[in-house]
Amino acid sequence: MRQLILSAMLTCCASAAMAHTVWLEPEGKGDFQVKFGGHAGKLETYQPEKIKRIEAVDKQGKKLAVKQDIAADGVRLHVDGAPALISMHFDNGIHTKPATGPSVEKPMNEVPGATRATYAVKYHKTVVDWAPLVTKTLGQPFEVVPLSAQQPTADQPFRVRVLQDGKPAAGVKLGHGEEGTATDPVTDADGVAAFVPKKGFNRLWAGKRIPVTGNPKYTELSYEYSFGFDAK
């Protein structure tokens, strides 16, 4: 019984620790704000230096210019032209658990007595205009790819494939926003699962944690993905 309780606690803690996703919210034609979900569902200002890559393309796959504006309340993007898809890569750093006290954002080998550390890497896509190109992979190390180029319909299953290093990733849960439940869909052997969107703007979440050995800086790699889109 003690082992079962401990296992449940660890699962709960892992889910909570992974609920720190980054996404884009539309603010107008070609304008978006970078959002970051923090503890207890509170929004936090995302550090601009952690944004490693931003790409926007139109329906034909042509790359569009993206301008970043850094303000006190976060980062805003302006995309020239008519974007169909915007993708991003975020490096959220290494978070180490000391022998006592809360986690610190330092490599494990810089924290005396630490034995656990997580390297958090996050990826994102926002579909602005549905087109065949949204079903193509971008080559992100951890990626969510729609299986249909048709705009999803609220309350109707919407199938996606999750890839890790370009290969189907089985056993990955899909959730809404930053909330996970015991009934969330899980990817099959082909990396496919059906997500049921809500009407309006949706944030599909996917995450995976990978044990790492022989690395003095961290013991675990955490991948998180947020996929933003409107359901009709």
Residue frames relative to the residue before (quaternion, step in Angstrom):
aa qw qx qy qz dx dy dz
M 1.0000 0.0000 0.0000 0.0000 0.00 0.00 0.00
R 0.6386 0.5330 -0.3260 0.4492 3.58 0.98 -0.88
Q 0.6497 0.5161 -0.3121 0.4627 3.58 1.01 -0.84
L 0.6443 0.5234 -0.3236 0.4541 3.59 1.01 -0.81
I 0.6530 0.5059 -0.3125 0.4690 3.57 0.98 -0.86
L 0.6494 0.5164 -0.3161 0.4602 3.59 0.95 -0.88
S 0.6420 0.5260 -0.3199 0.4571 3.57 0.99 -0.88
A 0.6606 0.5048 -0.3083 0.4623 3.58 0.93 -0.87
M 0.6425 0.5230 -0.3214 0.4587 3.58 1.01 -0.81
L 0.6582 0.5085 -0.3094 0.4610 3.57 0.95 -0.86
T 0.6391 0.5200 -0.3236 0.4652 3.57 1.01 -0.82
C 0.6524 0.5174 -0.3078 0.4604 3.55 0.96 -0.90
C 0.6703 0.4994 -0.2968 0.4616 3.57 0.92 -0.93
A 0.6367 0.5302 -0.3327 0.4503 3.57 0.99 -0.80
S 0.6554 0.5109 -0.3164 0.4575 3.57 0.95 -0.87
A 0.6658 0.5007 -0.3088 0.4590 3.57 0.94 -0.88
A 0.6636 0.5200 -0.3136 0.4369 3.57 0.98 -0.86
M 0.6954 0.4727 -0.2791 0.4636 3.55 1.10 -0.63
A 0.5838 0.6053 -0.3759 0.3891 3.61 1.23 -0.20
H 0.4739 0.6066 -0.4833 0.4170 3.56 0.69 1.14
T 0.1585 0.8307 -0.5166 0.1341 3.56 0.42 1.17
V 0.3216 -0.7178 0.5897 0.1834 3.51 -1.33 0.48
W 0.0894 0.8011 -0.5869 0.0764 3.57 -0.96 0.80
L 0.4410 -0.6643 0.5324 0.2841 3.54 -1.36 0.10
E 0.1152 -0.7634 0.6289 0.0914 3.53 -1.11 0.70
P 0.4504 -0.6982 0.4849 0.2729 3.62 -0.79 1.01
E 0.1277 -0.7973 0.5868 0.0605 3.57 -1.06 0.79
G 0.7669 -0.1541 0.1329 0.6086 3.56 1.27 -0.20
K 0.7409 -0.3983 0.2767 0.4645 3.55 -1.26 -0.02
G 0.8527 0.0438 -0.0788 0.5145 3.56 -0.54 1.22
D 0.6646 0.4948 -0.2985 0.4737 3.61 1.28 -0.02
F 0.0192 0.7942 -0.6036 0.0674 3.55 -0.96 0.97
Q 0.2304 -0.7474 0.6008 0.1654 3.55 -1.23 0.50
V 0.4099 -0.6880 0.5458 0.2466 3.55 -1.06 0.85
K 0.1064 -0.7986 0.5920 0.0201 3.56 -0.76 1.11
F 0.0961 -0.7840 0.6120 0.0394 3.56 -1.15 0.71
G 0.2686 -0.7813 0.5469 0.1356 3.56 -0.70 1.11
G 0.1635 -0.8157 0.5512 0.0638 3.55 -0.69 1.09
H 0.8003 -0.2729 0.2087 0.4914 3.55 -1.20 -0.52
A 0.8604 0.1157 -0.1046 0.4851 3.54 -1.20 0.73
G 0.6830 -0.5280 0.2819 0.4187 3.57 1.06 0.78
K 0.5037 0.6544 -0.4287 0.3663 3.59 1.24 0.13
L 0.4347 -0.6839 0.5218 0.2666 3.55 -1.05 0.80
E 0.1226 -0.7702 0.6226 0.0636 3.55 -1.13 0.76
T 0.5181 -0.6164 0.4846 0.3418 3.57 -1.20 0.45
Y 0.3224 -0.7721 0.5154 0.1851 3.56 -0.67 1.09
Q 0.4649 -0.6895 0.4885 0.2644 3.55 -0.97 0.92
P 0.4431 -0.7420 0.4320 0.2577 3.63 -0.52 1.13
E 0.6237 0.5619 -0.3519 0.4140 3.60 1.07 -0.61
K 0.6247 0.5409 -0.3404 0.4487 3.57 1.26 -0.27
I 0.5570 0.5613 -0.4028 0.4610 3.59 1.27 -0.09
K 0.1581 -0.8441 0.5110 0.0386 3.56 -0.39 1.25
R 0.8210 0.0138 0.0283 0.5701 3.59 1.07 -0.59
I 0.0149 0.7665 -0.6417 0.0218 3.56 -1.04 0.86
E 0.0647 0.7846 -0.6143 0.0540 3.57 -0.87 0.93
A 0.0543 -0.7728 0.6318 0.0249 3.54 -1.08 0.81
V 0.0516 -0.7911 0.6094 0.0095 3.56 -1.03 0.84
D 0.4295 -0.6691 0.5325 0.2903 3.55 -1.24 0.45
K 0.7623 -0.3984 0.2473 0.4461 3.61 -1.27 -0.02
Q 0.6763 0.4660 -0.2871 0.4930 3.58 1.22 -0.43
G 0.5680 -0.6159 0.3728 0.3988 3.59 1.28 -0.03
K 0.4498 0.6816 -0.4609 0.3474 3.60 1.25 0.17
K 0.4424 -0.6988 0.4985 0.2597 3.56 -0.92 0.97
L 0.2089 -0.7795 0.5843 0.0851 3.54 -1.03 0.91
A 0.5408 -0.6201 0.4616 0.3316 3.56 -1.16 0.64
V 0.1152 -0.7814 0.6122 0.0370 3.56 -1.03 0.89
K 0.1431 -0.7841 0.6013 0.0559 3.56 -0.86 1.03
Q 0.2338 -0.7682 0.5819 0.1286 3.57 -0.96 0.91
D 0.0907 -0.7606 0.6405 0.0553 3.56 -1.00 0.87
I 0.1735 -0.7966 0.5748 0.0700 3.57 -0.65 1.15
A 0.0124 0.8021 -0.5933 0.0666 3.55 -0.66 1.17
A 0.7203 -0.4438 0.3084 0.4349 3.56 -1.30 0.14
D 0.7434 0.3873 -0.2233 0.4974 3.58 1.06 -0.68
G 0.7892 -0.3164 0.1528 0.5038 3.59 1.17 0.43
V 0.6195 -0.5424 0.4351 0.3642 3.51 -1.38 -0.31
R 0.0983 -0.7696 0.6288 0.0526 3.54 -1.02 0.87
L 0.2390 -0.7639 0.5870 0.1219 3.54 -1.18 0.71
H 0.0837 -0.7449 0.6550 0.0947 3.52 -1.20 0.61
V 0.1573 -0.7951 0.5836 0.0492 3.56 -0.73 1.13
D 0.3615 -0.7260 0.5454 0.2114 3.56 -0.81 1.03
G 0.7783 0.3193 -0.2375 0.4857 3.58 -1.05 0.73
A 0.6079 -0.5455 0.4395 0.3738 3.54 -1.28 -0.52
P 0.1650 -0.8262 0.5300 0.0967 3.62 0.02 1.22
A 0.2458 -0.7338 0.6119 0.1637 3.53 -1.18 0.69
L 0.8025 0.0470 0.0289 0.5941 3.57 1.07 -0.81
I 0.0741 -0.7628 0.6415 0.0330 3.54 -1.04 0.90
S 0.0563 -0.8002 0.5969 0.0123 3.58 -0.85 0.95
M 0.0803 -0.8058 0.5867 0.0018 3.54 -1.15 0.73
H 0.1726 -0.7409 0.6408 0.1030 3.52 -1.34 0.51
F 0.0735 -0.7982 0.5978 -0.0044 3.55 -0.86 1.04
D 0.1846 -0.7428 0.6322 0.1203 3.57 -1.04 0.81
N 0.1454 -0.8422 0.5161 0.0564 3.57 -0.24 1.25
G 0.6003 -0.6366 0.3312 0.3531 3.55 1.26 0.32
I 0.5289 -0.6011 0.5014 0.3279 3.52 -1.42 0.01
H 0.1126 -0.7965 0.5937 0.0198 3.54 -0.79 1.09
T 0.1305 -0.8312 0.5405 -0.0027 3.53 -0.52 1.29
K 0.3190 -0.7321 0.5754 0.1768 3.54 -1.04 0.86
P 0.2995 -0.7617 0.5441 0.1842 3.64 -0.51 1.13
A 0.7001 -0.4335 0.3400 0.4542 3.56 -1.30 0.08
T 0.7773 0.0225 -0.0199 0.6284 3.59 1.14 -0.66
G 0.7385 0.4196 -0.2965 0.4365 3.55 -1.19 0.52
P 0.6856 -0.5026 0.3436 0.3991 3.56 -1.32 0.10
S 0.6575 -0.5083 0.3833 0.4029 3.55 -1.32 0.29
V 0.1906 -0.7591 0.6129 0.1088 3.53 -1.23 0.60
E 0.4423 -0.6949 0.4959 0.2749 3.57 -1.10 0.65
K 0.4377 0.6307 -0.5075 0.3912 3.51 0.26 1.41
P 0.5734 -0.5589 0.4471 0.3988 3.62 -1.17 0.42
M 0.6403 -0.5676 0.3655 0.3664 3.56 -1.13 0.66
N 0.6799 0.5047 -0.2998 0.4396 3.61 0.99 -0.78
E 0.6608 0.4680 -0.3151 0.4950 3.59 1.29 0.01
V 0.6656 0.4480 -0.2916 0.5208 3.58 1.33 0.11
P 0.3686 -0.7632 0.4835 0.2187 3.62 -0.28 1.20
G 0.8320 0.2232 -0.1809 0.4746 3.54 -0.95 0.94
A 0.5297 0.6493 -0.4090 0.3614 3.61 1.22 -0.15
T 0.1205 -0.7976 0.5885 0.0550 3.56 -1.09 0.77
R 0.7589 0.2894 -0.1761 0.5562 3.62 1.29 -0.16
A 0.1314 0.7747 -0.6111 0.0955 3.55 -1.01 0.84
T 0.2084 -0.7840 0.5784 0.0861 3.55 -1.09 0.80
Y 0.2318 -0.7376 0.6209 0.1295 3.53 -0.96 0.97
A 0.1565 -0.8342 0.5275 0.0363 3.58 -0.42 1.27
V 0.0019 0.7888 -0.6116 0.0620 3.55 -0.62 1.23
K 0.0851 -0.8242 0.5597 -0.0103 3.57 -0.80 1.04
Y 0.1084 -0.7771 0.6184 0.0437 3.54 -1.14 0.79
H 0.0906 -0.8093 0.5802 0.0114 3.53 -1.18 0.56
K 0.0300 -0.7346 0.6748 0.0640 3.52 -1.38 0.48
T 0.0768 -0.7364 0.6668 0.0853 3.52 -1.22 0.63
V 0.2196 -0.7490 0.6101 0.1362 3.57 -0.82 1.01
V 0.1919 -0.7923 0.5737 0.0797 3.56 -0.64 1.17
D 0.7910 0.0321 0.0312 0.6102 3.56 1.04 -0.85
W 0.3702 -0.7666 0.4795 0.2131 3.58 -0.49 1.18
A 0.1402 0.7602 -0.6121 0.1666 3.54 -0.88 1.10
P 0.7019 -0.4826 0.3035 0.4270 3.64 -1.17 0.40
L 0.6211 0.5829 -0.3596 0.3809 3.61 1.00 -0.70
V 0.5862 0.5960 -0.3888 0.3872 3.64 1.12 -0.44
T 0.6485 0.5110 -0.3228 0.4627 3.61 1.23 -0.32
K 0.5797 0.5769 -0.3763 0.4353 3.59 1.27 0.01
T 0.4861 -0.6593 0.4865 0.3039 3.56 -1.10 0.68
L 0.3520 -0.7363 0.5443 0.1944 3.54 -1.19 0.65
G 0.5114 -0.6566 0.4131 0.3696 3.56 1.27 -0.22
Q 0.3482 0.7194 -0.5221 0.2975 3.59 1.18 0.42
P 0.5742 -0.6219 0.3976 0.3541 3.65 -0.93 0.79
F 0.7482 0.0863 -0.0755 0.6534 3.58 1.21 -0.57
E 0.0848 0.8456 -0.5052 0.1500 3.57 -0.45 1.20
V 0.2228 -0.7275 0.6339 0.1385 3.53 -1.21 0.72
V 0.0527 -0.8159 0.5749 -0.0314 3.57 -0.72 1.14
P 0.3856 -0.7097 0.5327 0.2527 3.65 -0.71 0.99
L 0.3799 -0.7219 0.5300 0.2315 3.58 -1.10 0.66
S 0.7463 0.2810 -0.1892 0.5729 3.58 1.29 -0.11
A 0.3908 -0.7173 0.5320 0.2232 3.56 -1.12 0.72
Q 0.5228 0.6288 -0.4137 0.4002 3.58 1.30 0.06
Q 0.5362 -0.6230 0.4544 0.3433 3.58 -0.97 0.79
P 0.4836 -0.6867 0.4574 0.2921 3.61 -0.81 0.96
T 0.3136 -0.7226 0.5887 0.1814 3.53 -1.27 0.58
A 0.5563 -0.6273 0.4348 0.3285 3.56 -0.94 0.89
D 0.8485 0.1525 -0.1565 0.4820 3.55 -1.10 0.92
Q 0.6239 0.4859 -0.3538 0.4995 3.59 1.27 0.33
P 0.5522 -0.6346 0.4144 0.3473 3.63 -0.88 0.88
F 0.1070 -0.7706 0.6283 0.0027 3.53 -0.99 0.99
R 0.2270 -0.8295 0.5013 0.0950 3.58 -0.35 1.27
V 0.0160 -0.7772 0.6287 -0.0200 3.53 -1.04 0.92
R 0.2782 -0.7230 0.5992 0.2019 3.54 -1.31 0.31
V 0.2318 -0.7553 0.5991 0.1300 3.56 -0.99 0.89
L 0.1131 -0.8041 0.5834 0.0161 3.54 -0.84 1.06
Q 0.0891 -0.7459 0.6557 0.0762 3.53 -1.18 0.69
D 0.8210 -0.0655 -0.0299 0.5664 3.56 -0.55 1.21
G 0.7258 -0.4694 0.2273 0.4486 3.54 1.03 0.89
K 0.6747 0.4628 -0.2871 0.4982 3.58 1.28 -0.04
P 0.6145 -0.5649 0.3894 0.3894 3.62 -1.08 0.64
A 0.2013 -0.7794 0.5859 0.0938 3.56 -0.91 0.96
A 0.2076 -0.7968 0.5603 0.0900 3.57 -0.50 1.21
G 0.8042 0.3416 -0.2210 0.4334 3.54 -1.28 0.47
V 0.4955 0.6441 -0.4384 0.3840 3.60 1.20 0.42
K 0.3463 -0.7486 0.5299 0.1974 3.59 -0.80 1.00
L 0.2147 -0.7365 0.6266 0.1370 3.53 -1.22 0.66
G 0.0189 -0.8170 0.5762 -0.0151 3.57 -0.88 0.92
H 0.5191 -0.6032 0.5019 0.3389 3.56 -1.36 0.12
G 0.8482 0.0182 -0.0233 0.5288 3.57 -0.79 0.99
E 0.7108 -0.3718 0.3090 0.5110 3.55 -0.57 -1.19
E 0.5690 0.5960 -0.3746 0.4250 3.54 1.24 0.37
G 0.0876 -0.7915 0.6041 0.0305 3.54 -0.81 1.03
T 0.1066 -0.7848 0.6075 0.0610 3.57 -1.12 0.64
A 0.6581 -0.5196 0.3742 0.3961 3.55 -1.28 0.31
T 0.7115 0.4501 -0.2578 0.4741 3.60 1.18 -0.46
D 0.3426 0.7475 -0.5043 0.2636 3.61 1.21 0.24
P 0.5182 -0.6303 0.4665 0.3414 3.62 -1.05 0.66
V 0.2052 -0.7689 0.5985 0.0919 3.55 -1.18 0.69
T 0.5102 -0.6693 0.4453 0.3058 3.59 -0.91 0.87
D 0.4128 -0.7080 0.5236 0.2329 3.55 -1.12 0.78
A 0.7839 -0.3350 0.2316 0.4687 3.57 -1.29 -0.24
D 0.6866 0.4445 -0.2772 0.5042 3.59 1.20 -0.46
G 0.5478 -0.6387 0.3809 0.3832 3.56 1.29 0.16
V 0.5630 0.6324 -0.3563 0.3951 3.58 1.30 0.20
A 0.0940 0.7620 -0.6384 0.0551 3.54 -1.16 0.75
A 0.3907 -0.7068 0.5413 0.2341 3.55 -1.24 0.48
F 0.1583 -0.7759 0.6096 0.0356 3.53 -0.80 1.15
V 0.2353 -0.7737 0.5722 0.1363 3.60 -0.88 0.92
P 0.2259 -0.8161 0.5176 0.1225 3.62 -0.30 1.21
K 0.4058 -0.6563 0.5747 0.2726 3.49 -1.40 0.28
K 0.6215 -0.5393 0.3962 0.4074 3.59 -1.20 0.38
G 0.7439 0.3467 -0.2829 0.4963 3.57 -0.95 0.90
F 0.7795 -0.3353 0.2442 0.4694 3.54 -1.24 -0.48
N 0.1085 -0.7981 0.5926 0.0143 3.56 -0.90 1.06
R 0.1384 -0.7395 0.6485 0.1157 3.52 -1.30 0.54
L 0.1739 -0.7711 0.6083 0.0718 3.54 -0.38 1.27
W 0.1516 -0.7940 0.5857 0.0604 3.56 -0.85 1.02
A 0.0402 0.7571 -0.6520 0.0094 3.56 -1.14 0.73
G 0.0468 0.8189 -0.5701 0.0471 3.57 -1.00 0.74
K 0.0173 -0.7867 0.6171 -0.0019 3.54 -1.22 0.57
R 0.1777 -0.7706 0.6040 0.0992 3.53 -1.06 0.81
I 0.1405 -0.8105 0.5685 0.0104 3.54 -0.87 1.05
P 0.3932 -0.7182 0.5160 0.2518 3.65 -0.66 1.04
V 0.1382 -0.7806 0.6075 0.0501 3.56 -1.05 0.82
T 0.1002 -0.7965 0.5948 0.0422 3.59 -0.88 0.95
G 0.8082 0.3163 -0.2201 0.4453 3.54 -1.22 0.53
N 0.5974 0.5300 -0.3777 0.4686 3.58 1.23 0.30
P 0.3706 -0.7667 0.4733 0.2256 3.63 -0.54 1.07
K 0.6662 0.5447 -0.2987 0.4127 3.60 1.19 -0.45
Y 0.8137 -0.0583 0.0598 0.5753 3.61 1.01 -0.71
T 0.3732 -0.7426 0.5253 0.1827 3.54 -1.25 0.58
E 0.7849 0.2104 -0.0962 0.5748 3.57 1.28 -0.17
L 0.2180 -0.7403 0.6224 0.1307 3.54 -1.12 0.81
S 0.1316 -0.7966 0.5884 0.0433 3.57 -0.74 1.09
Y 0.1089 -0.7667 0.6313 0.0414 3.55 -0.75 1.14
E 0.0325 0.7678 -0.6398 0.0073 3.55 -1.03 0.84
Y 0.1081 -0.7906 0.6019 0.0322 3.53 -1.12 0.78
S 0.0518 -0.7587 0.6471 0.0545 3.54 -1.09 0.75
F 0.1221 -0.7880 0.6034 0.0061 3.52 -0.89 1.07
G 0.1100 -0.8395 0.5317 0.0210 3.57 -0.39 1.24
F 0.1931 0.7745 -0.5824 0.1537 3.57 -0.95 0.90
D 0.4213 -0.6680 0.5461 0.2794 3.54 -1.29 0.32
A 0.1939 -0.7473 0.6238 0.1218 3.57 -1.05 0.82
K 0.3743 -0.7482 0.5060 0.2098 3.55 -0.90 0.93
